Amino acid sequence: MEPAAETIKLDQFLKLAGLVETGGEAKHLIQSGQVMVNRAVETRRGRGTFVVRPSTEAITHMITVRAVLEGLAARLVAGRRTPAMLTSLTELHRMIEKTAKAGHTSDWRDLDWRFHEMVCRFSDNEFLLAAWLSISNQVRLFLHDHPGYERDISAILKNHVEMLRVLREGTPDDADVTFRSVILRSGFARLRIPLPDPLVPLAMFKSADELVLATMAARRGGEPAMPRRGGGRTPRSAPEAAKGSVLANERNAAMEKRGKRRGGRARRR
């Protein structure tokens, strides 16, 4: 299902982007020469100037690139986090929760965009930031057109809480997987299309709860670990450990059965 690219008028675009609240404000900005299109002042709000609404295919491309970039940014932040970074992210998150619960949807969307921009800036990688900024307008438009900010507030806030958690206390792997998973699954769900097979490995967890459980399992030895220094034995993975436990139980049961048989023979003698 691939709709043709649509066009919207400039004043409608300003409202969609959250730059103005009403059509009257948009009209005033445009007619007073405060709006530029392609580096030229544009004073026509309805005729002659249009902004192209990206196609579904273009949006999926943006979502994919955004997920990869923000996953990498989150990985870098988790690996070099400082108290100052975490304070800034936490304060912005509190503002997000406050505006969301107050029903200020447009402000919430803008703050959400700022949160993700901040993560990319804190990555301290100028090329990553430049790549993210190149799609940032599309990201902002996508957020402002996302109905979840009005219909499923608790789910979006839950994802945000988990993103902040992995940045504050998670491993770089945790942070990378969380951001990629949330962005991909939320984005494609918004478009009501299934996640393409090549992207499924990039969205490893279906929910924040699954990520927490998987992270706990990994820290208990559920995932293969690096060999310990000094020639120590490498811990087994969870499937290997479970298989070994079953085999051990079977051996113990067999030995117990043989012992009972021998005991019965001795009594008969």
C-alpha positions in Angstrom: 0.0 0.0 0.0 2.0 3.0 -1.3 0.0 6.2 -1.6 1.1 8.8 -4.0 3.0 11.8 -2.5 0.6 14.5 -1.4 1.0 18.2 -1.2 -0.1 20.6 1.5 -0.3 24.4 1.6 2.4 26.4 3.4 0.1 27.6 6.2 -1.1 24.0 6.8 2.5 22.9 6.9 3.4 25.4 9.6 0.5 24.1 11.8 1.5 20.5 11.2 5.1 21.2 12.2 3.9 22.8 15.4 5.4 26.1 14.6 2.0 27.9 15.0 -1.2 27.0 16.8 -3.7 28.6 14.5 -4.2 29.4 10.8 -4.3 33.1 11.8 -0.8 32.9 13.3 0.4 31.1 10.1 -1.1 33.8 7.9 0.5 36.6 10.0 4.0 35.0 9.8 3.8 34.4 6.1 2.3 37.7 5.0 4.8 39.6 7.2 7.7 38.0 5.4 8.9 35.9 8.3 8.9 32.5 6.5 11.5 31.4 4.0 11.2 28.6 1.5 14.4 27.4 -0.3 16.2 30.4 1.2 13.7 32.9 -0.3 11.0 34.8 1.6 7.5 33.5 0.7 4.4 35.6 1.3 1.8 33.4 -0.4 0.1 31.1 2.1 -2.2 29.2 -0.2 -1.3 29.6 -3.8 2.0 28.9 -5.6 3.9 27.4 -2.8 3.4 23.9 -1.5 5.3 21.5 0.7 5.5 17.9 -0.3 4.2 15.4 2.1 6.6 12.4 2.0 5.4 9.1 0.6 5.1 6.0 2.9 8.2 4.6 1.3 10.2 7.7 2.1 8.9 7.7 5.7 10.0 4.0 6.2 13.5 5.0 4.9 13.6 7.9 7.4 12.5 5.6 10.2 15.2 3.0 9.4 18.0 5.6 9.2 16.8 7.3 12.4 16.7 4.0 14.3 20.3 3.1 13.2 21.6 6.6 14.0 19.9 7.0 17.4 20.8 3.4 18.4 24.5 4.3 17.7 24.1 7.6 19.5 22.5 5.9 22.6 25.4 3.3 22.6 28.0 6.1 22.6 26.1 8.1 25.3 25.8 5.0 27.5 29.5 4.4 27.1 30.6 7.9 28.1 27.7 9.2 30.2 28.5 11.9 32.8 26.4 13.3 35.7 25.8 16.5 33.6 24.5 14.6 30.6 22.1 12.5 32.8 20.9 15.6 34.6 20.0 17.3 31.3 18.3 14.3 29.9 16.4 13.6 33.2 15.2 17.2 33.4 14.0 17.2 29.8 12.2 13.9 30.5 10.4 15.4 33.4 9.2 18.2 31.2 8.0 15.7 28.7 6.0 13.8 31.4 4.5 17.1 32.7 3.4 18.4 29.3 2.0 15.0 28.2 -0.1 14.6 31.4 -1.3 18.2 31.0 -2.5 17.4 27.5 -0.2 19.9 25.8 0.3 17.6 22.8 2.1 19.9 20.5 4.6 21.0 23.2 5.1 17.3 24.2 6.0 16.4 20.6 8.5 19.2 20.4 10.1 18.2 23.7 10.3 14.6 22.5 12.1 15.8 19.4 14.5 17.8 21.6 15.2 14.7 23.7 16.3 12.7 20.7 18.4 15.6 19.4 20.1 15.9 22.8 21.0 12.2 22.7 22.6 12.6 19.3 24.5 15.7 20.5 25.8 13.9 23.6 27.2 11.2 21.4 30.0 13.6 20.7 30.2 12.5 17.1 29.9 15.3 14.6 29.2 13.1 11.6 26.4 11.2 13.4 24.8 14.5 14.5 25.1 15.9 11.0 23.4 12.8 9.6 20.6 13.0 12.2 20.1 16.7 11.6 19.7 16.1 7.9 16.5 14.1 8.6 15.5 16.1 11.7 12.7 18.0 9.9 11.2 14.8 8.7 11.5 13.4 12.2 9.7 16.4 13.7 6.9 16.1 11.1 6.5 12.4 11.8 6.2 13.1 15.5 3.6 15.8 15.0 1.6 13.5 12.7 1.8 10.6 15.1 -1.7 9.9 16.7 -0.1 7.9 19.6 0.6 11.2 21.4 -3.1 11.6 21.7 -4.4 8.1 21.8 -1.7 6.0 23.6 0.0 8.4 26.0 1.0 5.8 28.5 2.7 3.5 26.0 4.8 6.3 24.6 5.8 7.5 28.1 6.7 4.0 29.0 9.0 3.8 26.1 10.5 7.1 27.1 11.1 5.9 30.7 12.9 2.8 29.3 15.1 4.9 27.0 16.1 7.1 29.9 16.8 4.1 32.1 19.2 2.5 29.6 21.0 5.8 29.1 21.4 6.1 32.9 22.3 2.6 33.9 22.3 0.2 31.0 25.2 -1.1 29.0 26.0 0.3 25.5 24.4 -2.8 24.1 21.2 -2.2 26.1 21.0 1.4 24.9 21.6 0.5 21.3 19.0 -2.3 21.2 16.4 -0.2 23.1 16.5 2.8 20.9 16.5 0.8 17.6 13.7 -1.4 18.8 11.4 1.3 20.0 11.9 3.5 17.0 11.4 0.8 14.4 8.5 -0.9 16.0 6.7 2.3 16.9 7.3 3.8 13.5 6.2 0.9 11.4 3.2 0.3 13.7 2.2 4.0 13.1 2.2 3.3 9.3 0.3 0.0 9.9 2.7 -2.0 7.9 4.7 -5.0 9.1 8.4 -4.7 9.9 10.4 -5.9 6.9 12.3 -9.1 7.5 15.8 -7.5 7.1 15.0 -5.1 9.9 13.6 -7.6 12.3 17.1 -8.4 13.8 17.5 -4.6 14.5 14.3 -4.6 16.6 15.1 -7.6 18.8 12.7 -6.9 21.6 8.9 -6.4 21.3 8.6 -4.3 24.4 10.5 -2.6 27.2 9.5 -5.4 29.6 11.0 -8.0 27.3 14.2 -5.9 27.2 14.4 -5.8 30.9 13.9 -9.5 31.3 16.5 -10.3 28.6 19.0 -7.9 30.2 18.5 -9.6 33.5 18.9 -13.0 31.9 22.1 -11.9 30.2 23.6 -10.6 33.5 22.7 -14.0 35.1 24.7 -15.8 32.5 21.9 -16.3 29.9 24.1 -15.1 27.1 27.7 -16.3 26.2 30.3 -14.3 28.2 33.8 -13.5 27.3 36.5 -15.9 28.6 37.8 -14.9 32.0 41.4 -13.8 32.4 43.8 -16.5 33.6 42.4 -19.2 31.4 39.1 -19.5 33.3 36.3 -21.5 31.7 33.8 -19.6 29.6 30.3 -19.7 31.1 27.8 -21.6 29.1 24.8 -20.0 27.5 21.3 -20.6 29.0 20.3 -23.3 26.4 23.6 -25.1 27.0 23.2 -24.9 30.8 19.6 -26.1 30.6 20.6 -29.1 28.3 23.5 -29.9 30.7 21.1 -29.8 33.7 18.7 -32.3 31.9 21.5 -34.6 31.1 22.8 -34.5 34.6 19.3 -35.3 36.0 19.0 -38.2 33.6 22.4 -39.6 34.7 21.5 -39.3 38.3 18.2 -41.1 37.8 19.9 -43.9 35.9 22.6 -44.3 38.6 19.9 -44.4 41.3 18.0 -47.0 39.3 21.1 -49.2 38.9 21.8 -48.8 42.6 18.4 -50.1 43.5 18.8 -53.1 41.3 22.1 -54.0 42.8 20.7 -53.6 46.3 17.8 -56.0 45.4 20.2 -58.6 44.0 22.3 -58.4 47.2 19.3 -59.0 49.5 18.2 -62.1 47.4 21.7 -63.6 47.8 
